[in-house]
Amino acid sequence: MARIKEHPILEFKRGRKVSFVFEGKTLYGYEGEPIAAALHDNGVKVLRYSLRYNRPRGFFCAIGKCSSCLMEVDGIPNVRTCVTPLREGMIVRRQKGKGVLRA
C-alpha cells in the first residue's frame, strides 16, 4: 500500500473505511479522500491514457488543473478524481478517449 499521508498543499480528510469498485474489482479507501488517492493506495498508478499517443497518465497535480486524472465515475465521464471525494459504492473506470455521457 502507498497511502499518501502528507502533501505540501492538500489536506486529505480520512473518514470511515468504504468500498468502491474499480473496473470490476472491489477496493477500499476512506470516505472523503480524493478518489485518485484511494486508487493510488490500492496500487492503481495509471488513471487514464492520453488521447493522442495513448500514453499512461497518473496522479499528477492533485488540484484539478492538469486533467491527468479524468475518469468515469458512476457513469459520468471527465470526473477529476484528484479533487472528487470518495463515497461508499462508487463505480470508477478508466475512461476511453474523451468519454461518452450515457443516457
Buried (B, 14 or more C-beta within 10 A) or exposed (E): EEBBEEEEEBEBEBBEEBEBBBEEEEBEBBBBBBBBBBBBBBEBEEBBBEEEEEEEBBBBBBEBEBBBBBBBBEEEBEBBBBBBBBBEEBEBBBBEEEBEEEE
